[in-house]
């Protein structure tokens, strides 16, 4: 059965369901109970009351068709189980779903993370794709016709309004939805308090700005002693969120808008490399100073403000702090005018060949983005004694308050409280992204920029045109 036909059948089922519900009269009750709808722009720590449970067995949400009462089996696949706490999270989520829907059995599909895409290609060819599965590239899944168009279910489920506005806006492909964002890893600052004390630099406010960050980075830098202000000097992704409210390369869900923000970020990067504000040690310097040509300077206590993601917290606490004697605080990113920040977002899709799209939608919700998924993820990490690394993509007050209350210190609490709106990493969802990156590598454009053979302001229009050219080629190539 083709993807188009499945989508049409789903729309028909939903339409009939809505017609049936409308015919019941003012006080007639169907077997469904809609959940509350939070304000679309509610921040993570404020807004309407929680929507409560995601749903009970035999009940639906809003305009969704009712869940089946037949005995069925669904299959599910996700990655990351080698990370501390993730097995506990998976087990709790699947057990909770099957308890809520005792007529549905869920079978977990084991796929090696290192050969994930290869396994999906093989399963697609054999007709054995899981009903719900995670994907590294949504655009690739859509192009290969693996992913069901879930636009109508997304729009019919009021709980999707709790997904961060920035993520909702940028998570479409040519106006349609083929995935749902599942979890996120927001950027954060690993602040080396020991270096701040060493150089008598006051700690920044949790409400700091990018201008504050730049000033501190330049002040605390001491390259003559091989101590640096910051690392990861690729700021154009963050700056697009801070200043434009879009994601990397200015992707806004429809077009790329590479412009002055990208130029300014590149010039800042080059300036800081030249002045050694950012860590840019050669292999020889690492050998001389750190005793290892492949050493990672942030992990050796050499960087005052390292930009990273929550999955690295466990490594810093278990390895870096004991080895270096440094004390680290996990700070929120500095803020820009839009209040938005960028996060790496993992996504899941429903198989285009699933026989149970409505039930697969609910399974996806209970294992990735929904309220119950978030609560069970929190409990799984707690049971394993692991720091929370995979964050909710929803603004639900109850979910976030649980996380904030469990924060071990004020800095981490502030990090959670500052996640008021998020834009997603674009590479899994932005059409033409992969083709553009490959073209840039072929042209050695990154090398030319870093070697100063070309200036960012001289190539920005050409690169923006190329980005949108690849985007359009992708749109034409997919079969809707």
VEXKE-521647 format. One record per residue (C-alpha): z negated, y negated, x; residue in one letter; residue number from 1. Coordinates in Angstrom, 3 decimals. Example, Ala and Ser with C-alpha at 12.3 -4.5 7.8 and 13.67 -1.06 7.14 Angstrom:
REM residues 2
[[-7.800,4.500,12.300],"A",1] [[-7.140,1.060,13.670],"S",2] 
//
This chain:
REM residues 480
[[0.000,0.000,0.000],"X",1] [[0.938,-3.400,1.467],"X",2] [[-1.491,-6.195,2.113],"X",3] [[0.179,-8.380,-0.496],"X",4] [[-0.108,-5.726,-3.198],"X",5] [[-3.759,-5.123,-2.466],"X",6] [[-4.466,-8.838,-2.681],"X",7] [[-2.613,-9.081,-6.011],"X",8] [[-4.542,-6.151,-7.451],"X",9] [[-7.804,-7.728,-6.344],"X",10] [[-6.914,-11.002,-8.029],"X",11] [[-6.058,-9.099,-11.219],"X",12] [[-9.393,-7.290,-11.185],"X",13] [[-11.263,-10.549,-10.668],"X",14] [[-9.313,-12.281,-13.425],"X",15] [[-10.074,-9.488,-15.918],"X",16] [[-13.729,-9.627,-14.911],"X",17] [[-13.952,-13.357,-15.545],"X",18] [[-12.142,-12.994,-18.902],"X",19] [[-14.600,-10.287,-19.958],"X",20] [[-17.576,-12.428,-18.950],"X",21] [[-16.203,-15.419,-20.881],"X",22] [[-15.879,-13.383,-24.090],"X",23] [[-19.624,-12.556,-24.329],"X",24] [[-20.778,-15.710,-26.074],"X",25] [[-23.408,-18.298,-25.155],"X",26] [[-26.403,-15.969,-24.968],"X",27] [[-24.568,-12.825,-23.966],"X",28] [[-25.558,-11.359,-20.624],"X",29] [[-23.364,-9.234,-18.452],"X",30] [[-24.653,-6.871,-15.782],"X",31] [[-24.503,-9.728,-13.287],"X",32] [[-26.976,-12.368,-12.188],"X",33] [[-25.539,-15.300,-10.252],"X",34] [[-27.565,-16.520,-7.299],"X",35] [[-28.319,-20.164,-6.707],"X",36] [[-25.893,-22.389,-4.855],"X",37] [[-27.356,-24.588,-2.093],"X",38] [[-25.978,-27.993,-1.252],"X",39] [[-22.886,-27.616,0.896],"X",40] [[-24.111,-30.139,3.453],"X",41] [[-27.734,-29.001,3.600],"X",42] [[-29.107,-28.942,7.157],"X",43] [[-30.680,-25.804,8.516],"X",44] [[-34.231,-26.956,7.903],"X",45] [[-33.956,-28.901,4.657],"X",46] [[-32.149,-29.012,1.367],"X",47] [[-32.372,-26.930,-1.795],"X",48] [[-34.667,-23.979,-2.237],"X",49] [[-33.542,-20.664,-0.860],"X",50] [[-31.144,-18.647,-2.931],"X",51] [[-33.503,-15.700,-2.524],"X",52] [[-32.272,-12.135,-2.452],"X",53] [[-28.581,-11.593,-1.946],"X",54] [[-28.392,-9.442,-5.055],"X",55] [[-29.697,-6.294,-6.726],"X",56] [[-27.846,-3.056,-7.308],"X",57] [[-25.564,-3.328,-10.313],"X",58] [[-25.528,-7.124,-10.160],"X",59] [[-22.866,-9.444,-8.844],"X",60] [[-22.869,-13.004,-7.565],"X",61] [[-21.242,-15.769,-9.571],"X",62] [[-17.617,-15.015,-10.382],"X",63] [[-17.342,-11.805,-8.394],"X",64] [[-16.472,-8.597,-10.229],"X",65] [[-19.414,-6.228,-10.765],"X",66] [[-20.138,-3.580,-8.164],"X",67] [[-19.022,-0.046,-8.941],"X",68] [[-21.539,2.498,-10.241],"X",69] [[-19.464,5.407,-8.908],"X",70] [[-20.604,7.314,-5.867],"X",71] [[-18.481,6.042,-2.967],"X",72] [[-18.536,5.951,0.824],"X",73] [[-17.834,2.882,2.952],"X",74] [[-17.340,2.747,6.710],"X",75] [[-18.559,0.006,9.024],"X",76] [[-18.113,-0.872,12.716],"X",77] [[-19.703,-3.571,14.870],"X",78] [[-20.223,-4.103,18.585],"X",79] [[-23.096,-5.258,20.790],"X",80] [[-25.400,-2.275,20.306],"X",81] [[-26.236,-2.205,24.019],"X",82] [[-28.090,-5.503,23.561],"X",83] [[-31.835,-5.313,23.067],"X",84] [[-32.697,-5.156,19.370],"X",85] [[-29.194,-4.603,18.022],"X",86] [[-29.640,-0.924,17.115],"X",87] [[-32.756,-1.825,15.153],"X",88] [[-30.840,-4.629,13.434],"X",89] [[-27.959,-2.348,12.440],"X",90] [[-30.268,0.351,11.105],"X",91] [[-32.305,-2.082,9.030],"X",92] [[-29.231,-3.752,7.551],"X",93] [[-27.519,-0.514,6.560],"X",94] [[-30.724,1.004,5.165],"X",95] [[-31.381,-2.120,3.070],"X",96] [[-27.842,-2.107,1.686],"X",97] [[-27.980,1.585,0.730],"X",98] [[-31.386,1.097,-0.853],"X",99] [[-30.009,-1.757,-2.968],"X",100] [[-26.879,0.247,-3.828],"X",101] [[-27.961,3.917,-3.849],"X",102] [[-24.559,5.043,-5.118],"X",103] [[-22.898,3.768,-1.911],"X",104] [[-23.150,5.681,1.340],"X",105] [[-22.311,3.798,4.527],"X",106] [[-21.026,5.661,7.556],"X",107] [[-21.209,3.844,10.870],"X",108] [[-18.089,4.155,13.010],"X",109] [[-18.771,4.361,16.741],"X",110] [[-16.234,2.368,18.776],"X",111] [[-16.584,1.586,22.460],"X",112] [[-16.802,-2.188,22.861],"X",113] [[-14.696,-2.138,26.037],"X",114] [[-11.776,-0.478,24.227],"X",115] [[-12.300,-2.122,20.852],"X",116] [[-8.799,-3.457,20.197],"X",117] [[-7.125,-0.296,21.468],"X",118] [[-9.264,1.752,19.090],"X",119] [[-8.325,-0.516,16.174],"X",120] [[-4.618,-0.133,16.945],"X",121] [[-5.017,3.653,16.977],"X",122] [[-7.032,3.679,13.766],"X",123] [[-4.568,1.386,12.027],"X",124] [[-1.732,3.728,12.971],"X",125] [[-3.706,6.698,11.656],"X",126] [[-4.809,4.900,8.490],"X",127] [[-8.506,5.160,9.379],"X",128] [[-9.594,1.561,9.852],"X",129] [[-13.232,1.053,8.799],"X",130] [[-13.728,-0.710,5.474],"X",131] [[-15.581,-3.491,7.295],"X",132] [[-15.218,-4.138,11.010],"X",133] [[-15.713,-6.869,13.569],"X",134] [[-12.746,-8.355,15.384],"X",135] [[-12.421,-10.310,18.613],"X",136] [[-9.300,-12.037,17.294],"X",137] [[-8.833,-12.782,13.604],"X",138] [[-5.319,-14.065,14.246],"X",139] [[-4.426,-10.750,15.870],"X",140] [[-5.903,-8.807,12.947],"X",141] [[-3.902,-10.896,10.482],"X",142] [[-0.669,-10.545,12.454],"X",143] [[-1.116,-6.769,12.555],"X",144] [[-1.916,-6.715,8.803],"X",145] [[-5.342,-5.177,9.351],"X",146] [[-7.274,-7.864,7.453],"X",147] [[-7.522,-8.267,3.702],"X",148] [[-7.012,-11.748,2.255],"X",149] [[-10.537,-12.506,0.970],"X",150] [[-9.886,-16.080,-0.208],"X",151] [[-10.603,-15.323,-3.862],"X",152] [[-13.829,-13.435,-3.175],"X",153] [[-14.982,-16.131,-0.747],"X",154] [[-14.371,-18.824,-3.365],"X",155] [[-15.990,-16.779,-6.146],"X",156] [[-19.212,-16.070,-4.237],"X",157] [[-21.483,-19.137,-4.473],"X",158] [[-23.497,-17.963,-1.469],"X",159] [[-20.590,-18.828,0.833],"X",160] [[-21.468,-22.485,0.216],"X",161] [[-24.452,-21.908,2.497],"X",162] [[-22.152,-21.275,5.465],"X",163] [[-22.168,-24.324,7.726],"X",164] [[-19.631,-26.880,6.428],"X",165] [[-17.936,-27.165,9.823],"X",166] [[-17.439,-23.416,9.993],"X",167] [[-16.068,-23.254,6.443],"X",168] [[-13.582,-26.052,7.100],"X",169] [[-12.109,-24.530,10.245],"X",170] [[-12.094,-20.873,9.186],"X",171] [[-8.746,-20.684,7.414],"X",172] [[-5.304,-19.573,8.547],"X",173] [[-2.526,-21.446,6.782],"X",174] [[-4.911,-22.234,3.936],"X",175] [[-6.086,-18.645,3.373],"X",176] [[-9.167,-16.722,4.502],"X",177] [[-8.903,-13.338,6.142],"X",178] [[-12.384,-13.101,7.634],"X",179] [[-15.932,-14.275,7.212],"X",180] [[-17.944,-15.681,10.124],"X",181] [[-20.795,-13.268,10.755],"X",182] [[-23.144,-14.546,13.437],"X",183] [[-23.125,-17.337,15.984],"X",184] [[-24.236,-18.117,19.521],"X",185] [[-24.748,-21.902,19.701],"X",186] [[-24.475,-23.638,23.054],"X",187] [[-27.856,-24.590,24.467],"X",188] [[-29.387,-26.098,27.598],"X",189] [[-31.363,-23.911,29.991],"X",190] [[-33.496,-26.708,31.414],"X",191] [[-35.122,-25.971,34.773],"X",192] [[-38.479,-27.715,34.369],"X",193] [[-39.400,-26.849,37.948],"X",194] [[-36.553,-29.025,39.256],"X",195] [[-37.499,-31.874,36.931],"X",196] [[-41.021,-31.712,38.376],"X",197] [[-39.696,-31.415,41.956],"X",198] [[-37.704,-34.646,41.682],"X",199] [[-40.131,-36.474,39.344],"X",200] [[-37.571,-36.806,36.564],"X",201] [[-39.095,-37.087,33.067],"X",202] [[-38.082,-34.431,30.554],"X",203] [[-35.597,-35.713,27.976],"X",204] [[-36.359,-36.095,24.311],"X",205] [[-35.214,-33.308,22.042],"X",206] [[-33.153,-35.988,20.259],"X",207] [[-31.254,-36.899,23.405],"X",208] [[-27.634,-37.997,23.481],"X",209] [[-24.725,-37.118,25.725],"X",210] [[-25.217,-40.453,27.493],"X",211] [[-28.805,-39.381,28.258],"X",212] [[-27.499,-36.069,29.576],"X",213] [[-24.998,-37.754,31.898],"X",214] [[-27.606,-40.159,33.273],"X",215] [[-30.110,-37.385,33.981],"X",216] [[-27.484,-35.094,35.531],"X",217] [[-26.495,-37.776,38.038],"X",218] [[-30.097,-38.760,38.766],"X",219] [[-31.437,-35.269,39.421],"X",220] [[-28.519,-34.106,41.572],"X",221] [[-29.343,-33.501,45.260],"X",222] [[-26.291,-31.793,46.767],"X",223] [[-27.626,-32.240,50.291],"X",224] [[-30.310,-29.702,49.307],"X",225] [[-27.917,-27.703,47.126],"X",226] [[-29.592,-28.651,43.847],"X",227] [[-27.274,-29.763,41.054],"X",228] [[-27.543,-31.639,37.777],"X",229] [[-25.577,-29.269,35.617],"X",230] [[-23.094,-26.408,35.456],"X",231] [[-20.157,-25.274,33.301],"X",232] [[-18.232,-28.554,33.608],"X",233] [[-15.763,-27.784,30.792],"X",234] [[-16.966,-30.419,28.372],"X",235] [[-13.896,-30.979,26.235],"X",236] [[-14.883,-28.219,23.807],"X",237] [[-18.339,-29.713,23.226],"X",238] [[-17.067,-33.288,23.164],"X",239] [[-14.540,-32.564,20.428],"X",240] [[-17.439,-31.404,18.246],"X",241] [[-19.689,-34.303,19.245],"X",242] [[-17.169,-37.107,18.806],"X",243] [[-14.513,-35.768,16.425],"X",244] [[-16.271,-33.103,14.374],"X",245] [[-13.568,-30.600,15.335],"X",246] [[-13.522,-27.610,17.635],"X",247] [[-11.930,-27.135,21.060],"X",248] [[-8.523,-28.805,21.563],"X",249] [[-9.227,-30.760,18.402],"X",250] [[-8.436,-27.787,16.140],"X",251] [[-9.468,-28.872,12.628],"X",252] [[-8.273,-25.845,10.675],"X",253] [[-4.727,-27.150,10.289],"X",254] [[-3.538,-28.733,13.541],"X",255] [[-4.439,-29.234,17.165],"X",256] [[-5.293,-32.801,18.115],"X",257] [[-5.477,-32.951,21.884],"X",258] [[-6.129,-36.585,22.660],"X",259] [[-8.332,-39.118,24.391],"X",260] [[-11.496,-37.033,24.056],"X",261] [[-9.853,-34.246,26.049],"X",262] [[-8.613,-36.729,28.675],"X",263] [[-12.062,-38.323,29.051],"X",264] [[-13.745,-34.927,29.333],"X",265] [[-11.334,-33.744,32.011],"X",266] [[-11.775,-36.908,34.046],"X",267] [[-15.561,-36.560,33.793],"X",268] [[-15.274,-32.971,34.981],"X",269] [[-13.159,-33.932,37.986],"X",270] [[-15.423,-36.855,38.884],"X",271] [[-18.546,-34.680,38.748],"X",272] [[-16.915,-31.975,40.838],"X",273] [[-16.064,-34.575,43.491],"X",274] [[-19.581,-36.042,43.477],"X",275] [[-21.233,-32.592,43.323],"X",276] [[-23.099,-33.420,40.123],"X",277] [[-21.982,-30.038,38.841],"X",278] [[-22.586,-26.843,40.762],"X",279] [[-19.350,-26.057,42.585],"X",280] [[-20.532,-24.107,45.617],"X",281] [[-18.001,-22.248,47.737],"X",282] [[-18.460,-18.608,48.693],"X",283] [[-19.320,-19.734,52.207],"X",284] [[-22.012,-22.104,50.944],"X",285] [[-23.473,-19.402,48.720],"X",286] [[-23.590,-17.041,51.683],"X",287] [[-25.261,-19.663,53.854],"X",288] [[-27.794,-20.988,51.321],"X",289] [[-28.360,-18.110,48.933],"X",290] [[-27.546,-15.157,51.140],"X",291] [[-24.832,-13.833,48.831],"X",292] [[-21.235,-15.113,48.578],"X",293] [[-21.095,-14.036,44.934],"X",294] [[-24.489,-15.483,43.946],"X",295] [[-24.848,-17.282,40.615],"X",296] [[-26.564,-20.625,41.425],"X",297] [[-28.076,-21.209,37.929],"X",298] [[-29.737,-17.810,38.263],"X",299] [[-31.060,-18.835,41.667],"X",300] [[-32.842,-21.905,40.291],"X",301] [[-30.296,-24.361,41.701],"X",302] [[-29.175,-26.072,38.465],"X",303] [[-31.322,-28.505,36.479],"X",304] [[-29.440,-28.269,33.147],"X",305] [[-27.371,-25.133,32.695],"X",306] [[-25.218,-24.793,29.577],"X",307] [[-25.270,-21.269,28.146],"X",308] [[-25.895,-19.247,24.980],"X",309] [[-28.935,-17.502,23.443],"X",310] [[-27.886,-14.048,24.683],"X",311] [[-28.821,-15.209,28.216],"X",312] [[-32.446,-16.011,27.334],"X",313] [[-33.569,-12.422,27.913],"X",314] [[-31.991,-12.411,31.382],"X",315] [[-33.687,-15.666,32.362],"X",316] [[-37.060,-14.474,31.122],"X",317] [[-36.831,-10.943,32.526],"X",318] [[-35.016,-11.658,35.812],"X",319] [[-34.407,-15.291,36.771],"X",320] [[-37.899,-16.704,36.215],"X",321] [[-39.714,-13.869,38.044],"X",322] [[-37.273,-13.969,40.973],"X",323] [[-37.151,-17.759,41.414],"X",324] [[-40.594,-18.797,40.184],"X",325] [[-38.883,-21.463,38.072],"X",326] [[-40.006,-22.386,34.578],"X",327] [[-37.200,-22.787,32.047],"X",328] [[-37.158,-24.565,28.711],"X",329] [[-34.447,-23.801,26.136],"X",330] [[-33.306,-27.168,24.874],"X",331] [[-30.975,-28.266,22.087],"X",332] [[-27.675,-29.684,23.250],"X",333] [[-27.489,-33.459,23.500],"X",334] [[-26.118,-35.032,20.340],"X",335] [[-22.909,-36.900,19.622],"X",336] [[-22.110,-39.315,16.778],"X",337] [[-20.941,-36.587,14.369],"X",338] [[-24.105,-34.487,14.671],"X",339] [[-21.938,-31.397,15.021],"X",340] [[-22.155,-28.802,17.741],"X",341] [[-19.926,-25.927,18.757],"X",342] [[-20.923,-22.269,18.773],"X",343] [[-19.269,-19.017,19.706],"X",344] [[-18.842,-17.210,16.391],"X",345] [[-18.297,-13.489,15.902],"X",346] [[-16.193,-12.588,12.884],"X",347] [[-15.659,-9.571,10.679],"X",348] [[-12.860,-8.556,8.338],"X",349] [[-12.352,-6.196,5.450],"X",350] [[-9.619,-3.664,5.988],"X",351] [[-6.385,-4.407,4.164],"X",352] [[-6.288,-0.714,3.210],"X",353] [[-9.806,-0.442,1.780],"X",354] [[-10.037,1.259,-1.592],"X",355] [[-13.180,-0.711,-2.463],"X",356] [[-12.670,-4.423,-1.667],"X",357] [[-15.505,-5.689,-3.880],"X",358] [[-18.026,-3.269,-2.406],"X",359] [[-16.743,-3.907,1.115],"X",360] [[-17.333,-7.622,0.535],"X",361] [[-20.959,-6.919,-0.308],"X",362] [[-21.409,-4.631,2.697],"X",363] [[-19.954,-7.328,4.934],"X",364] [[-22.372,-9.830,3.441],"X",365] [[-25.419,-7.588,3.988],"X",366] [[-24.482,-6.833,7.614],"X",367] [[-23.264,-10.200,8.905],"X",368] [[-23.695,-13.568,7.176],"X",369] [[-25.752,-13.121,3.994],"X",370] [[-29.433,-13.868,3.426],"X",371] [[-30.420,-10.187,3.518],"X",372] [[-28.406,-9.669,6.713],"X",373] [[-30.253,-12.558,8.368],"X",374] [[-33.692,-11.406,7.283],"X",375] [[-33.108,-7.868,8.485],"X",376] [[-31.626,-9.140,11.750],"X",377] [[-34.817,-11.145,12.329],"X",378] [[-36.967,-8.108,11.580],"X",379] [[-34.874,-5.909,13.853],"X",380] [[-35.325,-8.237,16.812],"X",381] [[-39.024,-8.518,16.037],"X",382] [[-39.434,-4.741,15.948],"X",383] [[-37.648,-4.397,19.304],"X",384] [[-39.608,-7.231,20.907],"X",385] [[-36.317,-8.969,21.714],"X",386] [[-35.580,-12.710,21.659],"X",387] [[-33.305,-13.753,18.819],"X",388] [[-29.796,-14.180,20.197],"X",389] [[-27.489,-13.852,17.173],"X",390] [[-28.064,-16.815,14.908],"X",391] [[-27.330,-17.208,11.190],"X",392] [[-24.122,-18.976,10.161],"X",393] [[-25.795,-20.133,6.950],"X",394] [[-28.031,-23.140,6.308],"X",395] [[-30.450,-21.213,4.080],"X",396] [[-33.857,-22.892,4.369],"X",397] [[-35.937,-19.734,4.069],"X",398] [[-33.918,-17.901,6.729],"X",399] [[-34.196,-20.741,9.243],"X",400] [[-37.866,-21.464,8.529],"X",401] [[-38.666,-17.860,9.387],"X",402] [[-36.920,-18.296,12.749],"X",403] [[-38.482,-21.698,13.458],"X",404] [[-41.993,-20.496,12.647],"X",405] [[-41.611,-17.638,15.132],"X",406] [[-40.408,-19.865,17.993],"X",407] [[-42.675,-19.340,21.033],"X",408] [[-42.629,-22.998,22.135],"X",409] [[-41.712,-26.500,21.013],"X",410] [[-38.454,-26.668,22.982],"X",411] [[-37.023,-23.542,21.350],"X",412] [[-38.264,-24.717,17.971],"X",413] [[-36.425,-27.995,18.532],"X",414] [[-33.287,-26.066,19.480],"X",415] [[-33.321,-24.300,16.106],"X",416] [[-34.112,-27.488,14.199],"X",417] [[-31.153,-29.337,15.743],"X",418] [[-28.565,-26.828,14.522],"X",419] [[-27.690,-28.984,11.525],"X",420] [[-23.919,-28.399,11.478],"X",421] [[-21.699,-26.145,13.542],"X",422] [[-17.999,-25.879,14.309],"X",423] [[-16.783,-22.452,15.457],"X",424] [[-15.218,-21.407,18.710],"X",425] [[-11.486,-21.623,17.985],"X",426] [[-10.008,-18.815,20.074],"X",427] [[-10.559,-16.026,17.479],"X",428] [[-9.236,-18.053,14.547],"X",429] [[-6.830,-20.781,15.706],"X",430] [[-3.149,-19.759,15.369],"X",431] [[-1.213,-19.948,18.638],"X",432] [[-4.317,-20.202,20.794],"X",433] [[-3.679,-17.038,22.801],"X",434] [[-0.034,-17.872,23.354],"X",435] [[-0.955,-21.353,24.575],"X",436] [[-3.565,-20.019,26.987],"X",437] [[-1.036,-17.557,28.390],"X",438] [[1.526,-20.346,28.784],"X",439] [[-1.027,-22.543,30.568],"X",440] [[-1.748,-19.715,33.015],"X",441] [[1.962,-19.166,33.645],"X",442] [[2.401,-22.874,34.375],"X",443] [[-0.746,-22.915,36.559],"X",444] [[-1.660,-26.016,34.572],"X",445] [[-5.413,-25.627,35.066],"X",446] [[-4.874,-25.365,38.808],"X",447] [[-2.607,-28.414,38.835],"X",448] [[-5.245,-30.442,37.002],"X",449] [[-8.065,-29.371,39.319],"X",450] [[-5.925,-29.995,42.416],"X",451] [[-5.046,-33.458,41.018],"X",452] [[-1.326,-32.670,41.068],"X",453] [[-1.124,-33.953,37.496],"X",454] [[-3.398,-36.320,35.579],"X",455] [[-4.870,-35.391,32.195],"X",456] [[-3.544,-38.580,30.615],"X",457] [[-0.016,-37.796,31.802],"X",458] [[0.178,-34.299,30.287],"X",459] [[-1.941,-34.603,27.155],"X",460] [[0.968,-35.265,24.772],"X",461] [[3.051,-32.431,26.212],"X",462] [[0.149,-30.010,25.875],"X",463] [[-0.665,-31.112,22.344],"X",464] [[2.968,-30.643,21.313],"X",465] [[2.972,-27.203,22.920],"X",466] [[-0.212,-26.202,21.111],"X",467] [[1.199,-27.121,17.721],"X",468] [[4.510,-25.480,18.581],"X",469] [[2.720,-22.183,19.251],"X",470] [[0.710,-22.663,16.071],"X",471] [[3.858,-23.030,13.990],"X",472] [[5.472,-20.023,15.635],"X",473] [[2.447,-17.939,14.677],"X",474] [[2.490,-19.151,11.052],"X",475] [[6.169,-18.218,10.760],"X",476] [[5.543,-14.799,12.314],"X",477] [[2.915,-13.541,9.880],"X",478] [[3.806,-11.984,6.567],"X",479] [[1.896,-13.500,3.677],"X",480] 
//
